[in-house]
Amino acid sequence: MKRHHAAALALISWYLMVPPAKSTGEPDLRAPLSKWVTDGSYDTVQACHKRYQDDVQRALTFAHKIGHDVSSRIQNEKCIASNDPRLAK
């Protein structure tokens, strides 16, 4: 990999994004990414995915306490690169 490519990749961070809720409380998976909520920022996609997996495990474990809608929103989180153009729309 060329040096300037490596430098460009180093500037990318990863966001764990949670979909907004519809008026019914369910996740709005069709909402543009610019409307999603950032739940964390990570240096690597691996760290982001690890957090996502941890969140899903907790959501499944505590679904009876946090409710189906919240659990469903957590299970639909996504790791998105900070330079993803969909974040600006």
Order of alpha helices (4+ residues) and beta strands (2+ residues): alpha-beta-beta-alpha-alpha-alpha-beta
